């Protein structure tokens, strides 16, 4: 699954493993059996509900003895493909995890969140994440396993380079990068625009310049702020050898480089905390800066849960209300690399002394901004972004304006195509 690709191999070489009894999803079960299709991550995530499905399902079935849950997991890299296949074959699970929900919502295959959740539970979702799951102003995507990044930096390398503190602006980031380069750091800033999660890195810089991929009217790649952000990267970082080869640097490789001391700064998720600690890496993190100073809106990332219209709305609602209830949030909602998506879950996690390192990440969650996931065309457009945006910052490549113009044309074409087939 796209948003989790950067976890693969970056922090561990563990392979994906099943989390529970494998059972085919389908409609041949009795009305009180819920089929749940979920992603397995192996030990690369090592936290949260993904490691605790069995315990959670047991607790749910104890409270709801009339409802049984049959869990099937597939590797996260295949879950979108597997879900699409089953939906096409008429074998949609009752509940599924995934990265794509808009197309299913527009096809009328999903329950709205308002038809599933009790009002207090639905109102508990962080507004930014709930709104990201909307299609035509109704929520269908239910946020799950969320994250927001911050600017990580190697404090030992900063001290060696004579840098007194974290960058507070783009000028400060450039000056820090120059000092790191002078001190012999291989890649001062890890600009990960390789085709793994380039859309996240690019959006980080665009948001910091008050830009973004879309506006209320639809895709808007050619915003002046976007052109400016990519031009600044091209001229102020990449041209001076301060960011390596961005179009070739994947997020996985960026994380590895940071852990080995070859990268001085990078935009990273809380997943990096535990691994950096185990590696005894001296590091700190700070909000990603706006160009002229202050904290930029973080890019919100999340997987999604979806409830398909298989005649089991009440059972699915019971399961989801239990999953997102305050008690479950306290017991299952926190962990290395993922953050709660509810207000009560965030408050509970903040009170846990062991989770103190996550507090800065939790505190910035309400300000998160998202890729245009509510567009059915976004998966196709995202692929174009992943494979072309890195060219825009290459001093020998096409201009940022021309790359963004090409993306805008591709987005417009994809939108027309989805409307004609919808």
Residue pairs with C-beta under 8 A, 6 or more apart in sequence:
1 39
1 76
1 77
1 79
1 80
1 98
1 99
1 303
2 80
2 99
2 197
2 379
2 382
3 99
3 197
3 301
3 302
3 303
4 39
4 41
4 45
4 76
4 77
4 303
5 77
5 196
5 197
5 251
5 252
6 196
6 197
6 250
6 251
6 252
6 255
6 269
7 41
7 44
7 45
7 76
7 252
7 271
7 337
8 44
8 77
8 252
9 44
9 252
10 44
10 251
10 252
10 253
10 255
10 256
11 44
11 255
11 259
11 271
11 272
11 275
12 42
12 43
12 44
12 46
12 275
14 42
14 43
14 44
15 42
16 40
16 41
16 42
16 44
16 75
16 76
16 77
17 40
17 42
17 43
18 40
18 73
19 38
19 40
19 50
19 51
19 53
19 54
19 71
19 73
20 53
20 54
20 57
20 71
20 72
20 73
21 70
21 71
22 71
22 72
22 73
23 35
23 70
23 71
23 72
24 72
25 35
25 36
25 37
25 70
25 72
25 86
25 91
25 92
25 93
25 94
25 96
26 35
26 91
27 90
27 91
27 310
29 35
29 70
31 311
31 312
31 315
32 66
32 67
32 68
32 315
33 67
33 68
33 69
33 70
34 67
34 68
34 69
34 70
34 94
34 95
34 312
34 315
34 316
34 319
35 70
35 72
35 93
35 94
35 95
36 69
36 70
36 71
36 72
36 93
36 94
36 95
36 96
36 319
37 72
37 73
37 74
37 79
37 82
37 83
37 86
37 93
37 95
37 96
37 97
38 50
38 53
38 71
38 72
38 73
38 79
38 96
38 97
39 50
39 73
39 74
39 75
39 76
39 79
39 97
39 303
40 50
40 73
40 74
40 75
40 76
41 50
41 76
45 51
45 145
45 271
45 335
45 336
45 337
45 338
46 274
46 335
46 336
46 337
47 334
47 335
47 336
47 337
47 338
48 145
48 332
48 333
48 334
48 335
48 336
48 337
48 338
49 56
49 144
49 145
49 323
49 332
49 333
50 145
51 335
52 332
53 71
53 73
54 71
55 332
56 323
56 328
56 332
57 69
57 71
59 322
59 328
60 67
60 69
60 319
60 322
60 323
61 67
61 68
61 69
63 322
64 318
64 319
64 322
67 315
67 318
67 319
69 319
72 93
74 82
79 96
79 97
79 98
79 99
80 98
80 99
80 100
83 92
83 93
83 96
83 98
83 100
84 100
86 92
86 93
87 104
87 109
87 308
92 109
92 308
92 310
93 308
93 310
94 307
94 308
94 310
94 312
94 315
94 316
95 305
95 306
95 307
95 308
95 316
95 319
95 320
96 305
96 306
96 308
97 144
97 303
97 304
97 305
97 306
98 303
98 304
98 306
99 303
99 304
100 304
100 373
100 379
101 110
101 133
101 135
101 140
101 141
101 304
101 306
101 373
102 135
102 140
102 141
102 373
102 374
102 375
102 376
102 378
103 376
103 418
104 110
104 140
104 306
104 308
105 135
105 138
105 140
105 141
106 135
106 376
106 422
107 422
108 309
109 308
109 309
110 140
110 306
110 307
110 308
110 309
111 140
111 307
111 308
111 309
111 313
111 316
112 138
112 139
112 140
113 122
113 130
113 133
113 138
113 139
113 140
113 142
114 122
114 138
114 139
115 313
115 317
116 307
116 313
116 316
116 317
116 320
116 321
117 317
117 320
117 321
117 324
118 321
121 320
121 321
121 324
121 325
122 130
122 139
124 324
124 326
124 342
124 343
124 344
124 345
125 143
125 324
125 341
125 342
125 343
126 143
126 341
126 342
126 343
126 346
126 365
126 366
126 368
127 366
128 300
128 365
128 366
128 367
128 368
128 369
128 370
129 143
129 146
129 300
129 302
129 341
129 365
129 368
130 139
130 143
131 139
132 141
132 143
132 300
132 302
132 368
132 370
132 373
132 374
133 139
133 140
133 141
133 142
133 143
133 304
133 373
133 374
134 140
134 141
134 374
135 141
135 374
140 306
141 304
141 305
141 306
141 373
141 374
142 304
142 305
142 306
142 307
142 320
142 324
143 302
143 303
143 304
143 341
144 302
144 303
144 304
144 305
144 341
145 302
145 303
145 338
146 300
146 301
146 302
146 338
146 339
146 340
146 341
146 365
147 269
147 270
147 271
147 300
147 301
147 302
147 337
147 338
147 339
147 361
148 269
148 298
148 299
148 300
148 301
148 339
148 361
148 364
148 365
148 368
149 200
149 204
149 267
149 268
149 269
149 288
149 298
149 299
149 301
150 267
150 268
150 270
150 285
150 286
150 287
150 288
150 298
150 360
150 361
150 364
151 166
151 167
151 265
151 266
151 267
151 268
151 285
151 286
151 287
151 288
151 289
152 258
152 265
152 266
152 267
152 268
152 272
152 276
152 283
152 284
152 285
153 166
153 167
153 176
153 264
153 265
153 283
153 284
153 285
153 286
154 258
154 261
154 263
154 264
154 265
154 281
154 282
154 283
155 282
155 283
155 284
156 261
156 282
157 180
157 183
157 185
157 261
157 264
158 176
158 180
158 264
160 183
161 176
161 179
161 180
161 182
161 183
161 185
161 264
162 179
162 183
163 176
163 179
163 180
166 284
166 286
167 173
167 175
167 176
167 265
167 286
167 289
168 286
168 289
168 293
169 289
169 290
169 291
169 292
169 293
170 208
170 232
170 236
170 289
170 290
170 291
170 292
172 289
173 189
173 265
173 289
174 236
174 237
174 242
176 188
176 264
176 265
177 188
177 189
177 237
177 242
177 243
177 264
177 265
178 188
178 240
178 242
180 188
180 242
180 264
180 265
181 188
181 240
181 241
181 242
185 262
185 263
185 264
186 244
186 257
186 262
186 263
187 243
187 244
187 249
187 257
187 262
187 263
187 264
188 242
188 243
188 263
188 264
188 265
189 237
189 242
189 243
189 263
189 264
189 265
189 266
190 243
190 244
190 249
190 254
190 257
190 258
190 263
190 265
190 266
190 267
191 201
191 233
191 237
191 238
191 243
191 244
191 246
191 249
191 393
192 198
192 201
192 246
192 249
192 250
192 251
192 253
192 254
192 266
192 267
193 201
193 202
193 246
193 247
193 249
193 389
193 390
193 393
194 246
194 247
194 248
194 249
194 250
194 251
194 253
194 390
195 250
195 386
195 387
195 390
196 250
196 251
196 252
196 386
197 250
197 251
197 386
198 385
198 386
198 387
198 389
198 390
199 213
199 371
199 382
199 385
199 386
199 389
200 251
200 267
200 299
200 301
200 371
201 251
201 267
202 230
202 385
202 389
203 212
203 213
203 299
203 369
203 371
204 267
204 288
204 296
204 298
204 299
205 229
205 230
205 232
205 233
206 212
206 213
206 223
206 225
206 226
206 229
207 296
207 297
207 299
207 369
208 229
208 288
208 289
208 290
208 291
208 296
209 225
209 226
209 228
209 229
209 232
209 290
209 291
210 225
210 290
211 223
211 224
211 225
211 226
211 228
211 229
212 220
212 223
212 225
212 226
212 369
213 219
213 220
213 221
213 371
213 372
213 385
214 220
214 372
214 375
215 223
218 375
218 411
218 415
219 372
219 375
219 381
219 408
219 411
219 412
219 415
220 408
221 404
221 405
221 407
221 408
221 411
222 401
222 404
222 405
222 408
226 400
226 404
227 400
227 401
227 404
229 291
230 389
230 392
230 393
230 400
230 403
230 404
231 400
232 291
233 243
233 246
233 393
234 392
234 393
234 394
234 395
234 400
235 395
236 242
237 243
237 393
238 246
238 393
238 394
238 395
239 395
243 393
246 390
246 393
246 394
247 390
247 391
247 393
247 394
248 390
249 257
254 263
254 266
254 268
255 266
255 268
255 272
257 263
257 266
258 266
258 268
258 272
258 276
258 281
258 283
259 275
259 276
259 279
259 281
261 281
267 288
268 285
269 301
269 337
270 336
270 337
270 338
270 339
270 357
270 358
270 361
271 336
271 337
271 338
273 336
273 337
273 357
273 358
274 336
274 337
276 283
285 360
287 295
287 296
287 298
287 360
287 364
288 295
288 296
288 298
289 295
289 296
290 296
295 364
295 367
297 367
297 368
297 369
298 364
298 365
298 367
298 368
298 369
299 368
299 369
299 370
299 371
300 365
300 368
300 369
300 370
302 341
305 320
307 313
307 316
307 317
307 320
322 328
323 332
324 341
324 342
324 345
326 342
326 344
326 345
326 348
329 340
329 342
329 344
329 345
329 348
329 349
330 345
330 348
330 349
333 340
333 342
333 345
333 348
333 349
334 340
334 345
334 348
334 349
334 352
334 355
334 358
339 346
339 349
339 358
339 361
339 362
339 365
340 346
340 348
340 349
340 362
341 365
346 362
346 365
349 355
349 358
349 362
350 359
350 362
371 378
371 382
372 378
372 381
375 381
375 415
375 418
376 418
376 422
377 411
377 414
377 415
377 417
377 418
380 410
380 414
381 407
381 410
381 411
381 414
384 407
384 410
384 411
385 407
388 403
388 406
388 407
389 403
389 407
391 397
391 398
391 403
392 398
392 399
392 400
392 403
392 404
393 400
397 403
